[in-house]
């Protein structure tokens, strides 16, 4: 007689496969270039709540703030079925970028993915995990 696979074990297996797929699809990185181009990401409203939020991004190159970059923030919930929240982050000061029009539309666990295109065309990414509480 065959025993059914517990739902919890199946969820972990699917998560492991998803992570393995993402890692396998990620292009090899140049560790030296990544170390030269760190990206600091912060959520300015704490604790995070449903509604408008400001994400601040500070890309650097060799320890110096970077002006003239293109910064995009994508908020995804950690469960399927939600449409991502996408916002551009214009430069508001020397090397400081902040989102406009970004808002969490549901409580729960979120991942903020930040894509930065440096002035020389180099692309880098960073992420921030956030728990968003109700109103």
VEXDREN-2710 file (C-alpha; in Angstrom, 1 decimal):
% VEXDREN-2710
k/r/px/py/pz
1/UNK/0.0/0.0/0.0
2/UNK/1.4/3.4/-1.0
3/UNK/1.4/6.2/1.6
4/UNK/0.6/9.7/0.4
5/UNK/3.3/12.3/0.6
6/UNK/2.6/14.8/3.4
7/UNK/1.7/18.3/2.1
8/UNK/4.4/19.9/4.1
9/UNK/7.1/17.7/2.6
10/UNK/5.8/18.4/-0.9
11/UNK/5.9/22.2/-0.2
12/UNK/9.5/22.0/0.9
13/UNK/10.4/19.9/-2.1
14/UNK/8.8/22.5/-4.5
15/UNK/10.6/25.3/-2.7
16/UNK/13.9/23.5/-3.0
17/UNK/13.3/22.9/-6.7
18/UNK/12.4/26.6/-7.3
19/UNK/15.5/27.8/-5.5
20/UNK/17.7/25.3/-7.4
21/UNK/16.2/26.5/-10.7
22/UNK/16.8/30.2/-9.8
23/UNK/20.4/29.5/-8.8
24/UNK/21.0/27.4/-11.9
25/UNK/19.6/30.2/-14.1
26/UNK/21.7/32.9/-12.5
27/UNK/24.6/33.9/-14.7
28/UNK/28.0/33.6/-13.1
29/UNK/29.0/36.8/-11.4
30/UNK/32.3/38.5/-11.3
31/UNK/33.0/38.5/-7.5
32/UNK/35.4/41.4/-7.8
33/UNK/32.9/43.6/-9.7
34/UNK/30.1/42.7/-7.2
35/UNK/32.3/43.7/-4.3
36/UNK/33.1/47.0/-6.0
37/UNK/29.4/47.7/-6.5
38/UNK/27.4/47.2/-3.3
39/UNK/23.8/48.3/-3.1
40/UNK/22.2/49.3/0.2
41/UNK/18.4/48.9/0.3
42/UNK/16.3/50.2/3.2
43/UNK/12.5/50.6/3.8
44/UNK/12.1/54.0/5.5
45/UNK/8.7/53.3/7.2
46/UNK/9.1/50.8/10.1
47/UNK/7.3/48.7/11.0
48/UNK/6.1/48.1/7.4
49/UNK/2.3/48.4/7.0
50/UNK/-0.2/47.9/4.2
51/UNK/-0.2/51.1/2.2
52/UNK/2.4/53.6/0.7
53/UNK/6.0/52.9/1.5
54/UNK/9.3/54.5/0.6
55/UNK/12.2/52.3/-0.5
56/UNK/15.6/54.0/-0.4
57/UNK/18.5/52.6/-2.5
58/UNK/22.1/53.7/-2.4
59/UNK/24.3/52.1/-5.0
60/UNK/28.1/52.6/-4.7
61/UNK/31.2/52.1/-6.8
62/UNK/34.5/51.6/-5.0
63/UNK/32.9/53.1/-1.8
64/UNK/31.6/56.3/-3.5
65/UNK/27.8/57.1/-4.1
66/UNK/26.7/56.6/-7.7
67/UNK/24.7/59.3/-9.5
68/UNK/23.0/58.9/-12.8
69/UNK/21.9/55.2/-12.3
70/UNK/18.6/53.7/-13.2
71/UNK/16.9/52.1/-10.2
72/UNK/13.8/49.9/-10.2
73/UNK/12.1/48.2/-7.2
74/UNK/9.8/45.2/-7.5
75/UNK/7.8/44.0/-4.5
76/UNK/6.7/40.3/-4.6
77/UNK/4.8/38.4/-2.0
78/UNK/6.4/35.1/-1.0
79/UNK/3.2/33.2/-2.1
80/UNK/1.9/32.8/-5.6
81/UNK/-1.1/34.6/-7.1
82/UNK/-0.2/38.3/-6.4
83/UNK/0.7/40.8/-9.0
84/UNK/4.1/42.4/-8.3
85/UNK/4.3/46.0/-7.2
86/UNK/6.8/47.9/-9.5
87/UNK/8.2/51.4/-9.0
88/UNK/11.0/53.4/-10.4
89/UNK/13.3/55.1/-7.9
90/UNK/14.5/58.4/-9.2
91/UNK/17.6/60.1/-7.7
92/UNK/16.7/62.5/-4.9
93/UNK/20.2/63.4/-3.9
94/UNK/23.8/62.5/-4.6
95/UNK/23.6/58.8/-5.1
96/UNK/20.3/58.4/-3.1
97/UNK/17.3/57.0/-4.9
98/UNK/13.7/56.7/-3.5
99/UNK/10.6/55.1/-4.8
100/UNK/7.6/57.1/-5.9
101/UNK/4.2/55.4/-5.9
102/UNK/5.3/52.2/-4.2
103/UNK/2.7/50.6/-1.9
104/UNK/2.2/47.3/-0.2
105/UNK/-1.3/46.1/-1.1
106/UNK/-1.5/43.2/1.3
107/UNK/-0.1/42.1/4.7
108/UNK/2.4/39.2/4.7
109/UNK/5.9/38.3/3.7
110/UNK/7.4/40.3/0.8
111/UNK/10.7/40.4/-1.0
112/UNK/11.8/43.7/-2.5
113/UNK/14.1/43.1/-5.5
114/UNK/16.1/46.1/-6.6
115/UNK/17.6/46.3/-10.1
116/UNK/20.3/49.0/-10.6
117/UNK/21.8/49.9/-14.0
118/UNK/25.0/51.9/-13.4
119/UNK/25.8/54.8/-15.7
120/UNK/28.3/52.6/-17.5
121/UNK/25.6/50.0/-18.3
122/UNK/26.6/47.5/-15.6
123/UNK/23.6/45.8/-14.0
124/UNK/23.4/44.6/-10.4
125/UNK/20.7/43.5/-8.1
126/UNK/19.9/43.4/-4.4
127/UNK/17.0/42.1/-2.3
128/UNK/15.4/42.9/1.0
129/UNK/12.9/40.6/2.9
130/UNK/10.1/42.5/4.6
131/UNK/7.2/41.5/6.8
132/UNK/4.2/43.8/6.2
133/UNK/1.6/44.1/8.9
134/UNK/-2.0/45.1/8.6
135/UNK/-3.1/48.8/8.7
END
